[in-house]
Amino acid sequence: MIRRPLGNTDLQVSVLALGSMTWGEQNTEADGFAQIERARAAGINFIDTAEIYPVPPRAATAGATETIIGHYLQRQGGRAQWIIASKAAAPGNGISHIRDGRPHFDRANLLAAVEGSLRRLQTDYIDLYQLHWPDRATNFFGQLGYQHDSQAHITPIEETLAVLDELVKSGKIRHIGLSNETPWGVHRFLQLAEQRGWPRVVSIQNPYNLLNRSFEIGLAEMAIREQVGLLAYSPLAFGLLSGKYEQGAQPERARLTLFERFQRYNNPQARRAASAYIQLAREHGLDSAQMALAYVTSRPFVTSNIIGATTLEQLDSNLDSLKVVLSDEVLAGIEAIHREQPNPAP
């Protein structure tokens, strides 16, 4: 398993990370344990979770994914072998059950969020603590066309970084990262860290896949020049790039079948583009999911590619993407499709 440095830290993370957001909803605790074991055997040392997981977020299941990981660590041990990343939620996005629906990135909220995650994970520290989405109205989760609201409540980034500094100094978190952030947000966090001597952001977890390469526009250069590498989520566009939804198929237990809220990758343009990529893979004798994953992993601004699965068979297939080398012809075909239909699912 290839490993890459996490930002400017001494941590080396596996180039594939194990995503966990189905554990506690589509997957049982036993499923989660089996996936962790399979990933560990393949050389993965990086697990990504969040306080709101599993998804879709519900009051009845909030924190269940972290709890599953905590049970695994308690029973199997080996905490030091894993790099564990979790996230604190911000307001909005249907999470009124998290800290009374006002989980801002202020001191009280972040301290409560970290303590809750540590308790559920049954660990003394979190290796990478991320802000799940900005504590301000901006473009993320598919929102385009920035609309500025000067009256909106936001927690000053200065306050947020001061609290994170306190948590790093206490040893409860080791490093900090951003998620669903914009170029301005990354710049501001880096600027304040340099000015005040506060913890420096080491990663950004944003969506990146063949149907959504918007990260390349403003963030890829920053990721490389500032050592804030991408932790790519949704590399298969919620499974659309696997081919399992082709010809209008609605596989049982599949995410787009089960949950209406996940329409970001389910529009006509995305489906057409996905079909083109799937056909390209077939023409070159490739598994379309493995081609899509191999493309993401190969990008120079990617630190780790977060793979998720609901079955061990899917996980094995995702792991095998590391064996795929994309030819110049395949890469040219990918670019041709992208030019024809760029970013149909931002």
JOGI-V989169 format. One record per residue. PHI is phi in radians with two decimals (999 if undefined). Layout:
PHI / PHI
This chain:
999 / -1.17 / -2.17 / -2.27 / -1.18 / -1.49 / 1.03 / -1.76 / -1.57 / -1.61 / -1.45 / -1.96 / -1.84 / -1.10 / -1.19 / -1.93 / -1.91 / -1.59 / -1.39 / -2.29 / -1.26 / -1.61 / -1.28 / 1.83 / -2.24 / -1.43 / -2.16 / -1.48 / -1.06 / -1.07 / -1.07 / -1.05 / -1.02 / -1.12 / -1.17 / -1.09 / -1.10 / -1.14 / -1.15 / -1.05 / -1.10 / -1.49 / 1.78 / -1.25 / -2.18 / -2.24 / -2.09 / -1.95 / -2.53 / -2.88 / -1.16 / -1.54 / -1.24 / -1.44 / -1.95 / -1.16 / -1.20 / -2.45 / -1.03 / -1.21 / -2.03 / -0.95 / 1.50 / -1.11 / -1.18 / -1.05 / -1.10 / -1.09 / -1.10 / -1.08 / -1.11 / -1.09 / -1.09 / -1.14 / -1.46 / -1.76 / 1.24 / 1.32 / -0.94 / -1.16 / -1.37 / -1.95 / -1.80 / -1.90 / -1.99 / -2.34 / -2.50 / -1.74 / -1.45 / -1.90 / -1.14 / 1.59 / 1.03 / 1.20 / -2.11 / -1.11 / -1.49 / -1.68 / 0.80 / 1.07 / 1.34 / -2.27 / -1.47 / -1.21 / -1.57 / -1.69 / -1.08 / -1.07 / -1.19 / -1.18 / -1.08 / -1.15 / -1.11 / -1.12 / -1.07 / -1.11 / -1.14 / -1.05 / -1.13 / -1.22 / -1.36 / 0.94 / -2.44 / -1.57 / -2.66 / -2.00 / -1.17 / -2.34 / -1.92 / -2.01 / -1.57 / -1.09 / -2.76 / -1.08 / -1.55 / -2.94 / -1.43 / -2.71 / -1.53 / -2.80 / 0.93 / 1.52 / -1.32 / -2.09 / 1.36 / -1.06 / -2.08 / -1.39 / -2.18 / -1.21 / -1.68 / -1.19 / -1.34 / -2.40 / -1.44 / -0.97 / -1.04 / -1.01 / -1.14 / -1.07 / -1.17 / -1.10 / -1.20 / -1.09 / -1.06 / -1.06 / -1.23 / -1.16 / -1.12 / -1.36 / 1.53 / -1.34 / -2.28 / -1.71 / -2.50 / -2.12 / -2.49 / -1.95 / -2.62 / 0.94 / -1.70 / -1.85 / -1.00 / -1.08 / -1.08 / -1.07 / -1.02 / -1.17 / -1.09 / -1.16 / -1.07 / -1.17 / -1.07 / -1.19 / -1.22 / -1.81 / 1.29 / -1.56 / -1.02 / -1.65 / -1.05 / -1.99 / -2.81 / -2.39 / -1.79 / -2.24 / -1.23 / -2.77 / -2.85 / -1.10 / -1.67 / -2.58 / -1.87 / -1.10 / -1.02 / -1.15 / -1.24 / -2.16 / -1.85 / -1.07 / -1.08 / -1.13 / -1.02 / -1.34 / -1.18 / -1.77 / 0.97 / -2.15 / -1.16 / -1.42 / -1.74 / -1.41 / -1.88 / 0.96 / -1.16 / -1.88 / 0.91 / 1.01 / 1.54 / -1.08 / -1.42 / -1.40 / 1.62 / -1.29 / -1.79 / -1.11 / 1.03 / 1.31 / -1.13 / -2.25 / -1.04 / -1.08 / 1.30 / -1.34 / -1.09 / -1.23 / -1.39 / -1.39 / -2.16 / -1.18 / -1.18 / -1.61 / -1.74 / -1.00 / -1.86 / -2.08 / -1.70 / -1.01 / -1.11 / -1.13 / -1.14 / -1.11 / -1.12 / -1.02 / -1.08 / -1.16 / -1.16 / -1.10 / -1.13 / -1.03 / -1.06 / -1.08 / -1.09 / -1.86 / 1.21 / -1.91 / -1.29 / -1.11 / -1.15 / -1.18 / -1.09 / -1.10 / -1.18 / -1.08 / -1.11 / -1.08 / -1.06 / -1.38 / -1.26 / -1.20 / -1.66 / -1.62 / -1.48 / -2.63 / -1.84 / -1.49 / -1.68 / -2.32 / -2.63 / -1.86 / -2.32 / -1.16 / -1.10 / -1.12 / -1.09 / -1.05 / -1.09 / -1.10 / -1.11 / -1.21 / -1.10 / -1.17 / -1.49 / -1.52 / -1.96 / -1.44 / -1.28 / -1.05 / -1.17 / -1.14 / -1.08 / -1.14 / -1.13 / -1.07 / -1.15 / -1.12 / -1.15 / -1.11 / -1.13 / -1.24 / -2.48 / -1.31 / 0.83 / -1.26 / -2.37 / -1.20
